[in-house]
Amino acid sequence: MKLNNLSKVLKDQPKYRYVQVNKFLFQDYISDWSEASSLPKTLREELTLECPLEIKADIFETGTRKLSKKALIYLEDGESVETVLIRQKADKKTDEEKGGDSKSDTRAHRNTICVSSQIGCPLDCAFCATGQSGFQRNLLSEEIVEQVVFWQRLLREESAEEKVDNIVFMGMGEPFLNYNEFIKAAKFINNPETLNIGARRMSVSTAGITEGIKRLAGEKLQMNLAISLHAATDNLRRKLMPIAKKYELVDIFKSVDDYIKKTGRRVMFEYLMMKGVNDSQADAEELSILMRKPLYMINLIPYNETGRFQASTRETIDHFKNTLEKNGVSVTVRLSFGSDISAACGQLKRNPTGKKQMFD
């Protein structure tokens, strides 16, 4: 999809053409300008030439009830990036809390998409496959938006009722190291004149880039913030995440507390459960001390193996969760989807496996 010539093509058109084009692109999700029936034929022909809408991608489906799909999207410069669709059972209460119209939406599931902000990742976390493939470049805002449009088109083909419900900026890369393009994309997605997806239905995860946390607190955009924590001490965190050498826990928590004070919003801390690494009773007790604050919530994530570590057992995760709860910590355990196609948390690295189908 190439829309950077759109303004040039429409510059001599009446202003209402912009409204029409936005509706066709981001509400009707057309994939060919011939579908824009109310536009003059000559304009459609020029748009077809200057602003092609094709999105080339490979799709990989899970073998279990097709709850997840992963797409490898090919970009204009020959690079590629991964994005994931996750289907989960609908939670009516959560939908209402996020401002969704659950009364008029009868679907039994919700569609969450995980989008990438960089090609590869420069952080090189020990537990994550993305960093193992190195870092190529930041994504442009339109390349981030393209991932959303891709899934919206695919879902619309399935059914007129299908749509993207939630977006998590938790794919390849560190969003706050590409802050300007990430936030530009998020605002575009939120814009009522374009994709019109509520800010409270969007979440961004950071490894603890304090400058980004501070900037997000100043945005007029009520996104959800998540912190990739994964360790209760600086010493262990530095071994797992090289970025921790620059951003210590005390600085991250200060930034988070300032964010909460300014926004009044809850913050989620993500914690991968890795066998014999960070899942001991002592780890749970130390984490309890850090997490015992009103608007803190810890999300325990069963580790999706990438070759270096092993996942904690379910029994260990349950015991860890019980310890946190006994110490007054708000805690949940994340369901895992897509590991059979390397689409789960920490597994994205642009060499997909699984059942493939082409899409364009």
C-alpha positions, 0 to 999 in steps of 0.5 A: 500500500502506497499512500504518500502520494495521496495529498498530491493526487487530491490537491486540486480536488474539493475538500469533500473528496478527502472525507470520501477517500478516508471512508473508502480506505479506513472504514470500508477497507477497500483493496482496489480503487475500482471499489470507490464507486462514488469517485470520478473514473479519472480520479480512480485511475490516477489513484490506482497509478499513484496510490496502489492499495495492494498489501503483499503478505504471507499468512500463517494459521494456527492448527488449533481452532485457528485462534491466531494468525500471523502475517509477514507483510512485505514493505515497499523497500523489500523489508518485511515485518510480522503482525499477529491476530488473536481471537479471544472469547468476548468479555462483555464487562471489559468491553463496557469498561473500555467504552465498547458497545457490547449490547449491539455486538453479538460476537462470541469473540474479540479480535486483538492485533499485535502490531510492530513498530520496528523491523527487528529490535535493538534491545537484544533481550536474552529471552526474545527471538526478535532481537536475535535477528538484529535491527534493520530500521524504524517503521514509518507511521503509515507502515504501522497503520498498514498492519491494522488495515491489513487485518481489518480487510481480512476480517471484513472479508470473513463477515461484515460484523468482524472488526479489530477490537483491540490493538497492542503495540507489542510486536517487533521492536521497542515503540518508545525508540520510535516514539514519533512514528508510533504516536503518529500512528496511534493518533491516526488509528484513533482519529474518528475520520479514519479508523476510529478505534478508541484509545482505551482499546490500544496498549503499548509495551515498553522495556522501560524507556523512561523518556517515552513514559514521560512523553506518553503521560503528556499525550491527550490519548488514553492508551494503556501502558505496559512495562516489560519487567521480567525481574524483581532486581536490577542485577537479574534484569541486567542479565536478561535485558541489556537496556536495564544497564541504562534504565534502573528499576528505581528510575522506571518506577519513578516514571511510572508513578509520575505517569499514574499521578498525571493520568490516573491510569492503571499500569500493567507490568509484564513478567515472563515466567522462566524456569529456574531464572525468575520463578522462585519463592524469593522472586515472588516475595521481592516482586510483591514488594515492588508491586504493592501499589493501588494502580499497579497490576502484574501480568504473568506470562508463560514463557514461549520458548525460543531456544535458550530458556524453559517455561515455568511449570503451571504449578510454579506459575500458580504458586507464584500467583498465589504468593503475589495475591496473598501479599495484596498484589493485583495479578493475572496470568496471560493466556498464550496463543500462537506458539505453534506458528511462532506468533506468541509473545517474544517469538516474532523474528521474520522467519514464520513457520506453520500453515501458510497461505498467500494474501494480496 
